Amino acid sequence: MDAVTTVSTAAAPVSEVRASVDEKALEEKLGVTNATRGVTEDGHETLNGLILPTEEEKSTLRRVAGAMPTSCYYLCAVEFAERASYYGCNQVYKNFIRAPLPPDGNGAGATAPGSEYTAGALGQGSVVATAMTEAFKFLAYALPIYFGWLADTKYGRFKLICWGVAVCGVAHIIMIISSLPPVLQSGKAIGPFALSLWYITQNMLSIGAAQFKPNISPTIIDQSPHKIAHVITEKSGERVIVDPEESVNSVMLWFYLLINVGACFGIPTTYLAKLVGYWAAYLIPTILYLLLPPLLWYLNPRLVKQPPGGSDLGNVFKVLGDIFAHGGLKKIGRKGFWEAGKPSVRRAAGSTKVYSYDDQFVNDVRRTFQACGIFLFSPIWQINDGGLGAAANALTAGMDTNGLPNDLLDNLNSVAIVLFVPVMNHLIYPFLRKRGIKWGPISRMTFGFALGTIGSIGFSVLQYFVYKTSPCGWNATTCADIVPVGETSVSSVSYAYYAIPIVLTAISEIFVNVTAYGIAYSRAPKNMKGLVASLNLAMTAVSAAIGLATSDAIQDPYLIWAFAGPTIIGAVFTVVFWFTFKHIDKEEFVLSTDFAELKKDSDRESDEEKVAPKVIDEKS
């Protein structure tokens, strides 16, 4: 390969670095907004100095993941700190609301050592716990639609991330105040809690998370220099393809791993709630959250930032208007539906209309609608991943925990992901690539949906045996309130069995969520990436809304069907999903061909001062 067209890339694992495109040559091309095409001596097409694979090479050459800038991994660390604070608190919310202050406790929500009682504070029961926690989740994942659009059109993604961090920081402080022992022991705990925590803090946390979440993953993928598949030659002489999909999937696996390392903070907060009290459980995530402002300050000049460019949403509606005005209604779901919206087709039909978009934009819109269709299958899987509302929490309240917090094993979700992601990134995916096996995005998501469905069967089975062996029979969840103090109030079913469905459904997230991040970014128009990412997140809001609507059913004696119903639906949806979208596995994954998008924010400012483009240093 020509020396001026090589840059550093790496196959996952990332530590193995190989040559691809010369960084200096790439930097010289950053000011070029239109793709520069050419042909090599052996007849290969080139794009901005990258050698494009032929159709034969696409099916025969091994694919590798390219090395990503260190800024990607710093952003993953930002996500870790934010998620550690979020999940560290969220993990103890359900018991805080559902269970009363333990009669043998210290008045701060903790229990006596070795007690069978669960930590608690408000004593509002499973129905209210489900309603309040699902309402919180709904806001946190529905509001990103607005903030994702706002980032695309006016403020930019990084600025919204910083605003979200500031809002959540204030909310964490209010949360600690709301859980202090004098407030909980006042006899009016639900009042201060609802007003100061769930009316103020809940809304603030929802708004802060909504600003942060739709913008962090697109910002990470923005840093990728690998926009299109291209051919390189290894030191061994082997010709391989640097695959943008594998590159993004590799870094997003680390992103998801760090999300779940952060989520593991639910383990210490669970113990703190049971042994010390809720004020201590909320204090630890708040301290960790203070790491974010200095980290964001450090990253600010080192990031490639996509400036807000106005929304493409208006053009999307124009495309749909053209399609439906020219017979599109009869072609919904059929081949050729999108052709009627392409400017070239309209001009060929005699239109003199001036278009602000091209045929490629219409293709992007088509891909975006496909992505949204893919996302619609997520809510039922998310319900199966941990149970409907607070149903899983109610299940474990009736199990024999042997003195452990009944929400402790929920943290195995994150632990399983932390352990399994390196296995996928360093063993499974490299093994498949080495043997030329392409495991496409739809195949991965289908496998994840199926695994989640299999895991969720375990919840129904466990609930059946808990009812069968509980001293209170079909009132297993509230048995501690029924039997006299000191008598056994739990089933003989060991809490350890709860780990089985938790681990299986956790592993399914690696195949579904990680893949969805790449789909949301790659299949969205340039100025709609934040919005489409938020639509992916909004599926969690849909699942929360379902949990909220069915909260009355999350109580004895209906808990078996609270698990079994979604499981059956999930099995059916998995089959439908595969046959609907399996053709997408055959499409080539492309992020962008505009290398001007690789400029860092500091370089854009220098360009304005010096007029001439300035190179970037991805190693800084």
Disulfide bonds with the S-S distance in Angstrom:
Cys472-Cys479 2.08
